């Protein structure tokens, strides 16, 4: 009789596992298939016996099951039974904690739908950032998906930064990240010489449970809260930014030569004699891109050469592992945490002047009408002929008397830029302006003053060149049907569009386009409001109506830029998605394919890392501004109302571009109420009215470093008396208009032909990535960072 093969020997992926491992275990696919065939959850021991796992193999088998649980393929429930994830309709999510005792579970794969809302009972024992498995359990009263947390598969907070406090003789760590909730009990022997109020880092020994606080052990004493640079040290640890390269990464980077070797020139186009130039900010040290333009008949040739980082950083090598963990460089005032080690980011991968560098090129033919007629990608070797600054390039463009051998090449770029700009306007791409600022520091590392940064046409010239190359990269990938990460940006949701139309209607403005406005409609409205005193506030309203730009493997287009397909190709030194796009393009050119472990998960990781970097930078800037304002307590400033809430007014101070808040109780001798439908704060008896964009005079009352908030007291402002009473009929009219708009919107949403499901309404950010939520947040302490933002970093 023929002996039946054991289940383990029937594994269809056995050959693959034997090639990978000396002592192969059953493959993940076969484990899932066996569980699926059994049809019921199985204990790990029972599953091991079924698959002929030997006793000495059990630790390795349990490790594999744990890895499968972390990847969301199986769920190991509280009874220790292994379940197939698909059978339970579970979704792998990241927890985002809200201050009011609830949170959201954000799916790690965008294909898994909108976020789940988690109420208090589901939040017990969870901390912000934890990775969990969630099962849908219906919708709440507001129509949001509600979830049940099945298991915590990975804790995000292994180390927590905070300040030492003593509560009834017990040492506690008060987390800087208020989303972590309760204080952490510290092991007494680990506190050492730390003093109350000092900033510490603690490793969590045991995580919180329903009725028990977390316990931690002090691992690092950073110092006093107001020490120079402490704000950055706190932000790095609060947001869990990887800030130290692994030893393996540093060793691998050290082996890379500081110059291009002769053997590396094989199969590369020689562009060393082409007068490519870099144009960047004055303080820039890493140069991703170089450009060249020349007229050919009626058309133009545009060459965009990008540092060939993919030549030095290979998939899954030590440098790549650190790079994908960081996913982006993080820019702070006076400090940068790079994605790549310095000898790469500022050395061999930087297109420094007068040295040979390897690059990937997008070589385009642009018609006189601004259309890209043809393009090609190829690896090349180049030599930058000049390192120019934006200021220098603009001087050459605007001053006929200046002479330089490279000037004509810059003028060529400017002539092509004007053609591309005209095409951009015809396309209807949105273009918003903001006051960018730079922090000037003293020798002690504190802000001396805040100055506006003048953005000239040279900035926009480079931006248009980068946009053209990025669009060609997206089209190239789509044409060859190669998967990649696209930079997707969706327009307004129905809910946000209704809110925007209601707000605009109250101001006598209209966004055309009906239920589906195009970028051109937004651009037309932006041009219409440009000369209004409240134009910055209105810009923020328009930005908030749109969704956040993200990295995804499925192309859906870029609404803000009015492109049917868009990706990031031009900054592989500081953005991991760009590096993957380079690898994909190279694979196509070689007739191969580049496949990371999961494009979807990589997109989620890169999008999250981008938001994390923005949050950390914003924390530091807000703290520095608050510290700067401590010396201004008692001083009087003119300002502009830039935001409102039911608890007060936000005012941006003229000249220093810092925002503070006037509490509703400090607005005057009256009871004030916020009317969102009017975008105004109204006094019940006095008729005093405060509107967005109004000028006010305020006194700085307090600058609280603990919360990074600035409290202001109103001295004068608002429309008073008869003017306030006269506006009542107009207000009634606006209310009626708003009510009518709401009714029409409800009717439109209930009509069968226009029905649409709510999509992530509670958590969708109403702005493109990188756009600030308030006008005061449009500042930066790092001009190098602004150089990146002003180009394609946040598009």
Protein Blocks (a to p, Z undefined) as FASTA:
>chain_A
ZZdddfklmpmklmmmmmmpmbdcddfklmmmmmmmnopacdfklmmmmnopafklmmmm
mmmmmmmmmnomaccdfkopacdfklnopacddddddfkopacdddfblknopaddddfk
lmgopaehiacddddebjcfkopacdddfbdfbdfblbccdddddeehiacdddfblmno
paddddfklnmmacehiacddddfbdcdfklccddddfbdfbjfklghklmmmmmmmnop
afbdcfklmmmmmmpccbdcfklmgopacfklpccdddddfkbcbdfbdcddddehjbcc
dddddddfklmmcghiaklmmmmmnopacddehiacdfbdfklmmmmmpccehiacdddd
ddddddfkopafbdcddddddddfbdcdfklmmmmmmmmkbccfklmmmmmmmmmmmmmm
mmmmmnopacdddddddddddfkopafbdcdddddfklmmmmmmmmmmmmmmmmmmmmno
pacdddddddddfklmmmmmmmmmmnopacehijmccfklmmmmmmmmmmpmklmmmmmm
mmmmpccddddfbdgbjfklopabdcdfklmmlomklmmmmmmmmmmmnopacddfblkl
mmmmmmmmmmmmmmmmmmmmmmmmmmmmmmmgoiacddddfbdcfkbccdddehjlpacd
ddfklnoccdddddfknopacdfklopacdehiacddddfbdcfklopacdddfbgcjeh
jlmmmmmmmmmmmmmmmmmmmmmmmmmmmpmklgccdehklmmccbdehiafbfklmgcf
bfklmmmmmmmmmZZ
